[in-house]
Amino acid sequence: MPPNLTLLVIDNDSASRSTIESAIQPYGDSIVIAAFCSDFDEAIKIIQRTPPNLVLMKVDDLQKGTEEIHSIASRFPRTSVIVSSTEKSSELILATMRAGAVEYLLRPIVEEELLQSLRKVGRLWFEKPVEQAKEGKIIAIYNPIGGMGATTISVNLAASLADDKNKVALVDLNLHSGDISTFLDVNPTYTLSSVTSNITRLDASFLMSVMTRHASGPYVLTEPLDVEDSLAITPEQIHRLLEFLKGIFDYVVVDCGGHLEGCNLSIFESARLVLYTTVLSLPAINNTKRYLTALEKKGLRQDKVKLVVNRYLSSADIQIKDAEKVLGRPVFLTVPNVYADVVSSINRGIPVVKLMPRSPVSKAIVKLAEQVK
């Protein structure tokens, strides 16, 4: 336990207080209980005078509790809040994390669980920053309007990269129409907004605890549950998240879409490579030309932005050479049009590279993974 950690407890239950005292007692030279308070009003007066490192607070009422957590987190950003509650619902846990809590304990409080939380949060305060050994590669898969296979390629590329025992993150940063949770059939307790709303408390332990490990290999951070949460996410939060992720993972695959502004520009700035997805139709090619030109004007060189043609048919009216002539750059890779294989994989929540490794789609994306390493 780190030295001189101060803890303020907001809890009106005598049994809980006894448990907390009993858990802390052997660590008296490392952690000091600043005060026991029966209610929030009493506690906030003490926090205003001398902000503690940690606040351990009991939450009975969700609305009242989240308001109190947010009040502490916003006014005293150097004070970490640990919540205890009898509620087991994921909605309550998520709400407290969004409000600013860093840990959640079920009541009755168990000594060992309390100590684990204190050790985890204490490291944020006193351990020297560990120099990050990794310099992971961020790969953004992008199409501004959707429907061009960006999510299909993102999900399968991440699964392919994870094949060689690489540590791979898959992040849904298509903030307005994200689909990764659907493609992988996951319903996680925590999402992207769980991280961005706690960005000042971000550390490796917290980040790994909110990401979902999919059976196909990648660690997944899905799109926000609510549109309002998406609107609250800032480019600065995205930049900080991605910089942190590349210090933990070998590869960070980002699914993104929408206009060339705000969060997308932050993604492209952090990315080592941007894969622009399109199809061989006249409207798609014309739109691709517009956006590739705009990307260049934003400072993204051609060697950073690679063109991936999805749903490719060799018998199509428009050929690769025609598209390359119009776009003025080579096609990096084509993914064949085997619609049934892709739809089957989506319906079963398994990347096609895992479900049907012999599919032409799988072979193309495995080749893509080899080329982006």
C-alpha positions as CSV (number, residue, x, y, z in Angstrom):
1,M,0.0,0.0,0.0
2,P,1.4,3.5,-0.9
3,P,2.5,5.8,1.9
4,N,0.3,8.6,3.3
5,L,-2.9,7.9,1.4
6,T,-5.9,9.8,2.9
7,L,-9.4,8.3,2.8
8,L,-12.7,9.9,3.7
9,V,-15.7,7.6,4.2
10,I,-19.3,8.6,3.6
11,D,-21.4,5.8,5.1
12,N,-24.0,5.8,7.8
13,D,-23.9,2.1,8.4
14,S,-22.0,1.1,11.6
15,A,-21.2,-2.5,10.3
16,S,-19.6,-1.1,7.1
17,R,-17.6,1.4,9.2
18,S,-16.3,-1.5,11.3
19,T,-15.3,-3.5,8.2
20,I,-13.5,-0.5,6.7
21,E,-11.6,0.2,10.0
22,S,-10.7,-3.5,10.3
23,A,-9.4,-3.6,6.7
24,I,-7.4,-0.5,7.1
25,Q,-6.0,-1.1,10.6
26,P,-2.9,-3.2,9.5
27,Y,-2.0,-0.5,7.0
28,G,-1.9,2.4,9.4
29,D,1.5,3.6,8.3
30,S,0.2,3.7,4.7
31,I,-3.4,4.9,4.7
32,V,-5.1,7.2,7.1
33,I,-8.9,7.6,7.5
34,A,-9.4,11.4,7.4
35,A,-13.0,11.2,8.6
36,F,-16.2,9.1,8.8
37,C,-19.2,11.1,7.7
38,S,-22.9,10.1,7.8
39,D,-24.0,12.2,4.9
40,F,-22.7,14.1,1.8
41,D,-23.2,17.6,3.2
42,E,-21.0,16.9,6.2
43,A,-18.4,15.3,3.9
44,I,-18.3,18.1,1.4
45,K,-17.3,20.6,4.0
46,I,-14.3,18.5,5.0
47,I,-13.3,17.9,1.4
48,Q,-13.4,21.6,0.7
49,R,-11.0,22.3,3.6
50,T,-8.6,19.4,2.9
51,P,-9.3,17.3,-0.2
52,P,-8.5,13.6,0.6
53,N,-6.9,11.3,-2.0
54,L,-9.9,9.0,-1.9
55,V,-13.6,9.1,-1.0
56,L,-15.4,5.9,-0.3
57,M,-19.1,6.6,-0.4
58,K,-22.3,4.6,0.0
59,V,-24.9,5.1,-2.7
60,D,-28.5,4.1,-2.1
61,D,-30.3,6.4,-4.6
62,L,-29.0,6.4,-8.2
63,Q,-29.9,10.0,-9.1
64,K,-28.7,11.5,-5.9
65,G,-25.6,9.4,-5.8
66,T,-24.5,10.2,-9.3
67,E,-25.0,13.9,-8.7
68,E,-22.8,13.7,-5.5
69,I,-20.1,11.7,-7.3
70,H,-20.1,14.2,-10.2
71,S,-19.9,17.1,-7.7
72,I,-16.7,15.6,-6.1
73,A,-15.1,14.6,-9.4
74,S,-15.7,17.9,-11.1
75,R,-14.8,20.2,-8.2
76,F,-11.9,18.1,-6.8
77,P,-10.3,16.3,-9.8
78,R,-7.4,15.0,-7.7
79,T,-9.8,13.1,-5.4
80,S,-10.8,9.6,-6.6
81,V,-14.3,8.3,-5.7
82,I,-15.0,4.6,-4.8
83,V,-18.7,3.7,-4.6
84,S,-20.3,1.0,-2.5
85,S,-23.9,-0.1,-3.1
86,T,-26.2,-3.1,-2.8
87,E,-27.3,-2.7,-6.4
88,K,-25.8,-5.2,-8.9
89,S,-27.3,-3.7,-12.1
90,S,-24.9,-2.8,-14.9
91,E,-26.9,0.4,-15.4
92,L,-26.1,1.6,-12.0
93,I,-22.4,0.7,-12.2
94,L,-22.2,2.4,-15.6
95,A,-24.0,5.5,-14.3
96,T,-21.6,5.9,-11.4
97,M,-18.5,5.4,-13.7
98,R,-19.9,8.1,-16.0
99,A,-20.4,10.4,-13.1
100,G,-16.7,10.0,-12.2
101,A,-16.3,7.0,-9.9
102,V,-13.2,4.8,-10.4
103,E,-14.2,1.7,-8.5
104,Y,-17.5,0.0,-7.5
105,L,-17.9,-2.3,-4.5
106,L,-21.0,-4.4,-3.7
107,R,-22.4,-4.2,-0.2
108,P,-21.9,-5.7,2.3
109,I,-18.3,-4.6,1.9
110,V,-15.8,-7.4,1.9
111,E,-12.4,-6.6,3.3
112,E,-10.3,-8.2,0.6
113,E,-12.3,-6.5,-2.2
114,L,-11.9,-3.1,-0.5
115,L,-8.2,-3.6,-0.2
116,Q,-7.9,-4.6,-3.8
117,S,-9.7,-1.3,-4.8
118,L,-7.5,0.8,-2.5
119,R,-4.3,-0.8,-3.9
120,K,-5.5,-0.2,-7.5
121,V,-6.5,3.4,-7.0
122,G,-3.5,4.1,-4.7
123,R,-1.2,3.2,-7.6
124,L,-2.6,6.2,-9.5
125,W,-1.3,8.4,-6.8
126,F,2.0,7.2,-5.7
127,E,3.6,4.9,-8.2
128,K,6.1,6.4,-10.6
129,P,4.9,6.3,-14.2
130,V,6.2,3.3,-15.9
131,E,7.8,4.0,-19.2
132,Q,5.6,2.4,-21.9
133,A,7.5,-0.4,-23.6
134,K,5.1,-0.6,-26.6
135,E,4.7,1.8,-29.4
136,G,1.7,0.2,-31.0
137,K,0.4,0.9,-34.5
138,I,-2.9,2.6,-34.8
139,I,-4.8,1.7,-38.0
140,A,-7.9,3.6,-38.8
141,I,-10.6,2.2,-41.2
142,Y,-12.7,5.0,-42.6
143,N,-15.5,5.9,-44.9
144,P,-17.5,9.1,-44.4
145,I,-21.0,7.8,-45.3
146,G,-21.0,4.2,-44.3
147,G,-22.1,1.1,-46.2
148,M,-18.7,0.5,-47.7
149,G,-17.5,-2.2,-45.4
150,A,-15.4,-0.3,-42.9
151,T,-16.8,-2.2,-39.9
152,T,-16.5,-5.6,-41.7
153,I,-12.9,-4.9,-42.5
154,S,-12.2,-3.4,-39.0
155,V,-13.6,-6.5,-37.1
156,N,-11.9,-9.0,-39.4
157,L,-8.5,-7.2,-39.6
158,A,-8.4,-7.0,-35.7
159,A,-9.2,-10.7,-35.5
160,S,-6.5,-11.5,-38.1
161,L,-3.8,-9.4,-36.4
162,A,-4.6,-11.1,-33.1
163,D,-3.9,-14.5,-34.7
164,D,-0.1,-14.2,-34.1
165,K,-0.5,-13.6,-30.4
166,N,-0.3,-9.9,-30.8
167,K,-2.2,-7.8,-28.3
168,V,-4.9,-6.1,-30.4
169,A,-7.5,-3.5,-29.5
170,L,-10.6,-2.9,-31.6
171,V,-12.2,0.5,-30.9
172,D,-15.5,1.7,-32.4
173,L,-15.0,5.5,-32.9
174,N,-17.9,5.8,-35.4
175,L,-19.6,7.9,-32.9
176,H,-23.0,8.3,-34.6
177,S,-23.5,4.9,-36.3
178,G,-21.2,2.4,-34.7
179,D,-21.9,-1.3,-35.3
180,I,-19.0,-3.3,-33.8
181,S,-21.2,-4.5,-30.9
182,T,-23.7,-5.9,-33.4
183,F,-21.0,-7.5,-35.6
184,L,-19.4,-9.3,-32.7
185,D,-22.7,-9.9,-30.7
186,V,-21.4,-8.3,-27.5
187,N,-23.4,-6.3,-25.0
188,P,-20.7,-4.9,-22.7
189,T,-21.3,-3.2,-19.4
190,Y,-18.8,-0.5,-20.3
191,T,-18.4,1.4,-23.6
192,L,-16.3,4.2,-25.1
193,S,-18.1,6.8,-23.0
194,S,-17.2,5.0,-19.8
195,V,-13.6,5.8,-20.7
196,T,-13.9,9.3,-22.0
197,S,-16.0,10.4,-19.1
198,N,-13.2,9.2,-16.8
199,I,-10.3,10.3,-19.0
200,T,-8.5,12.2,-16.2
201,R,-8.3,8.9,-14.3
202,L,-7.2,6.8,-17.2
203,D,-4.6,4.1,-16.4
204,A,-3.9,0.7,-17.8
205,S,-5.7,-1.2,-15.1
206,F,-8.9,0.8,-15.5
207,L,-8.7,0.7,-19.3
208,M,-8.3,-3.1,-19.4
209,S,-11.1,-3.5,-16.9
210,V,-13.7,-1.8,-19.2
211,M,-12.6,-3.5,-22.4
212,T,-14.3,-6.8,-23.5
213,R,-12.1,-9.6,-24.7
214,H,-13.8,-11.2,-27.7
215,A,-13.4,-14.9,-28.4
216,S,-11.8,-14.0,-31.8
217,G,-8.9,-12.4,-30.0
218,P,-9.2,-8.6,-29.8
219,Y,-10.0,-6.5,-26.8
220,V,-13.0,-4.5,-27.8
221,L,-14.2,-1.0,-26.8
222,T,-17.7,-0.5,-28.3
223,E,-19.6,2.6,-29.4
224,P,-21.5,4.7,-26.7
225,L,-25.0,3.4,-25.8
226,D,-26.6,6.9,-26.1
227,V,-26.4,9.6,-28.8
228,E,-26.0,12.2,-26.1
229,D,-22.8,10.4,-24.8
230,S,-21.4,10.5,-28.4
231,L,-22.0,14.2,-28.6
232,A,-20.1,14.8,-25.4
233,I,-16.9,13.1,-26.6
234,T,-14.1,15.6,-27.6
235,P,-11.1,15.3,-29.9
236,E,-8.8,15.8,-27.0
237,Q,-10.3,12.8,-25.2
238,I,-9.9,10.7,-28.3
239,H,-6.3,11.7,-28.7
240,R,-5.5,10.9,-25.1
241,L,-7.3,7.5,-25.4
242,L,-5.5,6.5,-28.5
243,E,-2.1,7.5,-27.3
244,F,-2.7,5.5,-24.2
245,L,-3.9,2.4,-26.1
246,K,-0.9,2.3,-28.4
247,G,1.3,2.1,-25.2
248,I,-0.6,-1.1,-24.2
249,F,-1.4,-2.8,-27.5
250,D,0.6,-3.9,-30.4
251,Y,-2.1,-2.9,-32.8
252,V,-5.1,-0.6,-32.3
253,V,-7.8,-1.0,-35.0
254,V,-10.2,1.9,-35.2
255,D,-13.5,1.9,-37.0
256,C,-14.6,5.4,-37.9
257,G,-16.9,7.4,-40.1
258,G,-18.5,10.8,-40.7
259,H,-17.2,14.2,-41.6
260,L,-13.6,15.3,-41.8
261,E,-13.6,17.3,-38.6
262,G,-13.3,17.0,-34.8
263,C,-12.8,13.5,-33.5
264,N,-12.0,12.0,-36.9
265,L,-9.1,14.4,-37.4
266,S,-7.8,13.5,-34.0
267,I,-8.0,9.8,-35.0
268,F,-6.1,10.4,-38.3
269,E,-3.4,12.5,-36.5
270,S,-2.8,9.5,-34.1
271,A,-3.0,6.8,-36.8
272,R,0.0,5.3,-38.5
273,L,-2.2,4.2,-41.4
274,V,-5.7,5.1,-42.7
275,L,-7.5,2.5,-44.8
276,Y,-10.2,4.3,-46.9
277,T,-12.9,1.8,-47.9
278,T,-15.0,2.1,-51.0
279,V,-16.7,0.0,-53.7
280,L,-16.5,0.1,-57.5
281,S,-19.6,2.1,-58.3
282,L,-19.6,5.5,-60.0
283,P,-21.2,7.4,-57.0
284,A,-18.8,5.8,-54.6
285,I,-15.7,6.5,-56.7
286,N,-16.7,10.2,-57.2
287,N,-17.2,10.6,-53.5
288,T,-13.9,8.8,-52.8
289,K,-12.1,11.2,-55.1
290,R,-13.6,14.2,-53.2
291,Y,-12.6,12.8,-49.8
292,L,-9.2,11.7,-50.8
293,T,-8.5,15.2,-52.1
294,A,-9.9,16.6,-48.8
295,L,-7.7,14.3,-46.8
296,E,-4.6,15.5,-48.6
297,K,-5.6,19.1,-47.9
298,K,-5.7,18.2,-44.3
299,G,-2.1,17.1,-44.5
300,L,-2.6,13.3,-44.8
301,R,-0.1,12.1,-47.4
302,Q,-0.8,9.4,-49.9
303,D,1.6,7.1,-48.2
304,K,-0.5,7.2,-45.1
305,V,-3.9,6.8,-46.7
306,K,-4.4,3.5,-48.5
307,L,-7.4,2.6,-50.7
308,V,-9.2,-0.7,-50.0
309,V,-11.9,-1.7,-52.5
310,N,-14.6,-3.8,-50.9
311,R,-17.2,-6.1,-52.5
312,Y,-15.0,-6.5,-55.5
313,L,-16.2,-8.4,-58.6
314,S,-13.7,-9.0,-61.4
315,S,-16.6,-9.0,-63.8
316,A,-18.0,-5.6,-62.8
317,D,-18.4,-2.8,-65.3
318,I,-15.8,-0.6,-63.5
319,Q,-12.4,-2.3,-63.3
320,I,-9.6,-1.6,-60.8
321,K,-7.5,0.2,-63.5
322,D,-10.5,2.5,-64.3
323,A,-10.8,3.4,-60.6
324,E,-7.1,4.0,-60.2
325,K,-7.1,6.3,-63.3
326,V,-9.9,8.4,-61.9
327,L,-8.6,8.5,-58.4
328,G,-5.0,9.1,-59.4
329,R,-3.6,6.5,-56.9
330,P,-3.2,2.7,-56.7
331,V,-5.7,0.4,-55.0
332,F,-3.9,-1.1,-51.9
333,L,-6.1,-4.2,-51.7
334,T,-9.4,-5.7,-52.9
335,V,-11.8,-7.7,-50.8
336,P,-14.0,-10.0,-52.9
337,N,-17.8,-9.8,-52.9
338,V,-18.9,-13.0,-51.1
339,Y,-22.0,-11.5,-49.5
340,A,-23.4,-14.7,-48.0
341,D,-20.2,-15.4,-46.0
342,V,-20.0,-11.9,-44.5
343,V,-23.7,-11.9,-43.6
344,S,-23.5,-15.3,-42.0
345,S,-20.5,-14.1,-39.9
346,I,-22.4,-11.0,-38.8
347,N,-25.5,-12.9,-37.8
348,R,-23.4,-15.3,-35.7
349,G,-21.3,-12.6,-34.2
350,I,-18.0,-14.3,-35.4
351,P,-15.5,-12.6,-37.7
352,V,-15.5,-14.3,-41.1
353,V,-11.8,-14.9,-40.8
354,K,-12.6,-17.2,-37.8
355,L,-15.9,-18.6,-39.0
356,M,-14.9,-19.4,-42.6
357,P,-11.1,-19.2,-42.9
358,R,-11.2,-20.5,-46.5
359,S,-13.6,-17.9,-47.7
360,P,-12.1,-15.5,-50.3
361,V,-13.0,-12.7,-48.0
362,S,-11.0,-14.2,-45.2
363,K,-8.0,-14.8,-47.4
364,A,-8.1,-11.2,-48.6
365,I,-8.2,-9.8,-45.1
366,V,-5.5,-12.1,-43.8
367,K,-3.4,-10.7,-46.7
368,L,-4.3,-7.2,-45.6
369,A,-3.2,-8.0,-42.0
370,E,0.2,-9.1,-43.4
371,Q,0.6,-5.9,-45.4
372,V,-0.2,-3.5,-42.6
373,K,2.2,-5.1,-40.0
